[in-house]
């Protein structure tokens, strides 16, 4: 069922129309990247006509092959292909390229446009997403014998292959033996700023072989070579991912071919004209000749037939996902922790229990850690490790590859089959941030479990101690952060993730043990992201805290023995902001103290200073230090004594 | 001059004392990593005794070889070696390991302790630092024929080699042909969470050969093999970096040898005892037998002699650095931009001129971009590109390797010879953040130039548009951020970097053109990080803005035609916070509006809400969008009209 009836000459016609449509998009937007579309149209045309399994009428067909454009700057080519080969997009739509309100974003966005399999543009991400997508097919296939799987075709540039994330992801893909992953490298020897010879001279084929991949090469403008490369790859039978190095010419057939100027700037009217003449295209903008329309109809009809032959969604079952009510979840949390009896533990342990419980109910949960399983405790003990001979496992051993971990998790989520979690230390959020940002932008409900959440992790010192990370996370749009201070809040955080369909979330947990026995009996507060832990009639001062610092605040207030201070644990500021109508309903006092072992942006600190006597922040302004958590608590002022003194001073102002 | 008089048996005695001192440190701190020190002591002992050139009395000797422990969790071994082989540290000092106030931090910190060449711990960083250090020797040697250079010996773990940054850095090192770089891979087949066979099975030797490196292997516990490997490497004569794969046993000679449990937890008293017996060591803590003291004296004497033979600082000259006064700089800035005549340009172009000017005065400035030279404009036009046959150049073509770029810049700064700048888009700060954090933590005056600083970069869309990045940067300790709105502020930012000795800084610049013609004639304000652009007698409302949004604010206020609104460009909040005694001297009105195309942390937004009617933030809460900068300005409300309407509403409250 792979064979298309089109001749190479016919496919070439289509390829050139893809080229024309792509440069017309760039020209009409007066912005964009003509280089890759001109260079890769032949490869993409052969792929779409002869090899890629897709349903032109259903972008969600679960068995479709995934085409991921990791070199997202070539978006115009992807949109051209979707407009030509599917019903998701019309030729007319192409005119909205890069314009406000259009789904044809500057770089492809999966949540904006049908047929876009991954949000790409930040280089290397699509490669990691593809590893995740390919892994998802393997995992799902192991669980559902009726699921015949799909292949992932990822088109990447030299920029993608220079990025660290691509090495990490490809090294892991080699370990996993993902033979359904086909990476198509657009080897045009030119990057944005010049020839790759100025800095990128590694032997890419040897590198991929070192990772355990099979490597093929082909001239990306020779149809026989392209065709044969795909056939060899798809028939290799070796349980390894495949790289095809396509030697291409950037800006092919344009006057700027083979220069870096054609990478990312419009060709200009005159050059467009010359290019179209070189390609034998009509000069009219966005023009598709009738002969091509007919060829495309043939292709679409064949694809539809192939899709219905291969199977539909109904031929296999999704993993069992039990719907858990929040009441159940809280009941469980209270049962296993018994806060009433004085529950004291690290919140990473509390979180671990919640994850285990959730995973026992929801079989679509898979995930792992970047070589920190014993520390983050985010490991499904009842399940095995995933490897090339065990795709039935649920634990992914990512290795010390935080960035690929998050990029692969995005791919797992994009597959539609799995709900992934990942974990590392909060400080190492920095290593994976570009992918986390894309979880948020692409509306993927990935769970990030970050433990060792403050200087109180102790002796490992400032290189491992987060300071700016909470402010950083809370500034990212479409991301929900949780820093629970007790099992009930922790349960809520995991339950929220269980329910989330389009937002990633971060659960932030401590390494050190603390008293988690205070909680708010009024569970209705939870959906607003807070617990009221000390309540008083007429508060003069409100203390707000999160995570392990809640205990410090609680003890400080109790020590003062006053009845005009109330205490809130705001375990999710995003929920509170979203849900509460009036914040004054919650904070009724004139003075507010926010205590947390983190920093605020200097911009904000400036204004806090200007608004003295109403709002105080009790945090940490410097990097951490190496020492025991007790010594550090003294040093940074996070003891009940020191914080009580601070509160007293404020009350006396 | 490489030969030591010690026999293998004698060096082994020293190695075992290093082991004993290391596990004693971990035991006394009840925290730390015994696995690597036990595994690598033989390699380190041979290196220090026979090959490493150092001056035991002068940690700053410029010609010393650099020993970088990229696997920073093995810090106890580094401290043991410093205590044994140098005067920088005493055996007594080792007792303060990982205790508050000690220079013996959990992971080594270069600014805290003499003899620590780089701050390591976050994995992969030391590898990139080493590339920078090795490059610095090459660059400096090309400039100073009398400078005989140094070698960089970097000890790394499998964790280091799994991290993307190490691939990026090693790929570039291969391109640069850094034959003075020797990477020693502690191949013990065990990482924190288990055997590397669970996820890291790539052929490391083949990978490095693909990068253009020479690769050697040796048994890391066989003295003859270790010795011969170093000799081969140092005599190879091939202009390529070298990898030695040392096959070792983690936790060597301890009861937990060859398990992941020995990686990062104290052995425990009983196991320490058994280990010491296995090693033939005295059981007393921190014990160095007299025989070893005498051997060490021999080594130190030889090293001193070698150092004085090789040469001292005075035998070569530092690059010429002219001291530029701020007045000169501003005069230049005003001259070439003529704001009085209406200067309108992208601030990336303004910044580019300042960088060129500074670099013409300070020859120690070198740097580059992550394949975005044509976009960030951070390129020294009068200088050539650096490559293996041209170390006289000043432009480093980093390729699309942001993370390695920043890590290498840290290495260049650590060398003491160069003042590096790097550049990329602000959004891709995310790709290099772990290294930027270490610039700040290690007090390295690296300049980060981030352009394309807001949604107003336009059509490239949300994947490229920073939102949370300003809040993120401003939350990082010991980092100064600048977002200038005119040539004078821009000049100040570059001048500040020129003067900086121990703080990195970030200069944030626009892609789009804007009116940069307003500036504050009172230049004394600049050192406080602000310009007063509209002044009034009795302000009712103060508007604060930064960068390109200053123009919007300026026009909005002028449009309102009122004389009770003043306007400040706060181009550096850190400077303002640090320098100003009372913020009320600056902001005299009751209401403050902060307008900037960025987001604030949700925690802060909550409190702003609670303090309504005094402070308002006019920013962006969502991701950006693809479109022209004009359309985006309308959409996000950043036009003079829309902002004027907002101000009017506030004034009417």
Interface residues (C-beta under 8 A of the other chain):
Chain A: X29 X31 X32 X72 X98 X99 X100 X101 X102 X104 X105 X106 X107 X109 X119 X120 X121 X122 X123 X124 X158 X159 X160 X162 X163 X164 X165 X166 X167 X168 X171 X172 X174 X175 X191 X192 X193 X194 X196 X198 X199 X200 X201 X202 X203 X204 X205 X206 X207 X209 X210 X211 X212 X260 X369 X371 X372 X373 X374 X375 X385 X387 X397 X398 X399 X400 X401 X402 X403 X404 X427 X428 X430 X431 X433 X434 X437 X438 X440 X441 X458 X459 X460 X461 X462 X463 X464 X467 X468 X470 X471 X472 X474 X475 X476 X477 X478 X481 X570 X573 X574 X576 X577 X583 X584 X587 X592 X594 X596 X599 X600 X601 X602 X603 X604 X605 X606 X607 X609 X610 X611 X614 X615 X621 X622 X623 X625 X626 X627 X628 X631 X632 X635
Chain B: X29 X31 X32 X72 X98 X99 X100 X101 X102 X104 X105 X106 X107 X109 X119 X120 X121 X122 X123 X158 X159 X160 X162 X163 X164 X165 X166 X167 X168 X171 X172 X174 X175 X191 X192 X193 X194 X196 X198 X199 X200 X201 X202 X203 X204 X206 X207 X209 X210 X211 X212 X260 X369 X371 X372 X373 X374 X375 X385 X387 X397 X398 X399 X400 X401 X402 X403 X404 X427 X428 X430 X431 X433 X434 X437 X438 X440 X441 X458 X459 X460 X461 X462 X463 X464 X467 X468 X470 X471 X472 X474 X475 X476 X477 X478 X481 X570 X573 X574 X576 X577 X583 X584 X587 X592 X594 X596 X599 X600 X601 X602 X603 X604 X605 X606 X607 X609 X610 X611 X614 X615 X621 X622 X623 X625 X626 X627 X628 X631 X632 X635
